[in-house]
Amino acid sequence: MSETDTVYTYLFTDPDWQKIDQISIPNRAMNFGDGLFETMVFGGEKIKFFGYHIDRLKRGLEVLKLEIPHSSLERLESWILEYFAGQNLRIRWNIFRAGTGKYTPESKVGIQTLQIQKLTLAPLVKSQSSFSEQVSLYPSPWSPFKTLSALPYVMAGQERIERGLDELILLDYTGKVAEACASNIFWRKGNKVFTPSLSCGGIDGVGRRAILSKIPRLIMEGIFGPNDLLKADQVWVSNVTGISYLEKIDSLEFSTERWDPLSEIFE
């Protein structure tokens, strides 16, 4: 099973998800990145944090002025359970605008696809990390959502590989900490936890929301520079697949021991 050989689609004209061999091109996902996606974890019985995914998706659809059938939202989890019960899966749910056109859309209708593959969990520890030297993030009405226009993260991933790093920390255009390559970032000083405000251009991550919901009184959201982060006792990044502790940022070392308040959030 891989992302390319297990693909399903849901159209306004279909009663349910249908397996497909190919997607029509050209389309607005390819031409303009005109759409959204959610990366979800199915643990054999349910989609983890499914309510958070649905909430973020609905808000993103509203911002992009896209529409999909409510039945597809309500049916997805039960459909996955019906066909894939007992399997640990990574599910990428894409929604892109129907029609072609040029920059100006011709439709509000969203075409949906699912890409399904075996789940790979986040590593518990990432050994070497640093701040990006090439990529800056810019806040916008759509920056909290996972849009198909993900070029900043593509370029960040390339920079991370070129520099031989396990993680890359992204700054906003003013030099403030925003997030990591494919994760939100947190750091702890004593029992106080800090994470960047979404006004710095980061994604409103599902893992981020789970952590904020678990320990709300311990976390301060704000605007922080790299030096604020480097004073921490512990640093970690998170997405829906879990938490990874950062062992080193450049030459500075941080604790990678499991912090008890984070236990069981992603289990």
C-alpha positions, 0 to 999 in steps of 0.5 A: 500500500502506498500513496500512489496505488491506493487512491479514492475520490468523492464527487458531488455526483457520487454516493460514496468514496470510489477507487480511481486509477488516475485524476483528470489533468489539468486541474486546479490542484496542479495548476494553482495549488487551489485547495486544502489537505488534512493528514490524518492517523487511523489507529485501527478503530478511529481517526485520531483527533477527527473532530479537530481535523473537521473543524480546521477543514471547515474553517479552511473551506470557508476562507478559500470559498470551497464547498463539499457535501456534508455527507462526505464529512459525516461518512468518512470515518465510518467508511475508513473503519468499514474497509480498513479496520485494524490497520494503522494508516496515514490518510491524506485527505485532499480537497481541490476546486473543480473546473480549470480556468485561470487564476479566477475560479469558475466554481466553488465545488470541491473535489476530494481524494484520499491517499492511504498508506501504512503509518510511520510514527514520528521518531521520539528524538531528533538529534540535530536541528538548526534554524532555516537560513533560506525560508521565511513564513508570512502570515495570511488568512489562509496560513493556519490551514494546510493548503496545497500551495505548500512550497515553503515547506517543500523548500524547507525540506530540501534545506534540511536534507542539504544541511544534514539535519533531522529538523529545521526551525522556521522563522517568520519574515521578522525573524520570530520563531514560527514552527518546524518543517512539518510540525509545530514547535514548543519549548519548556523552561521549568514547568512553563511551556511556550509556543509561537502564536499563529500570527507568525505564519505557522499552521494551526496544527492538530497535534498543537491543538491536542497539546494546548487542550491537554495542558492549557494552563502551562502554555503561553502562546506569543511572539518569541525570538530564537534567543527565547527558544535557546534558553529552554530546558527542553524543545519538542516538535509535534504533528498528528503522528506524535512528538519528537524531542530535539536533542541539539539546536546547532551546538546547544543540547537539550533534555530528551527525557519524556515529560510526563504532562505530554504522556498519553496525548498521542497514544 
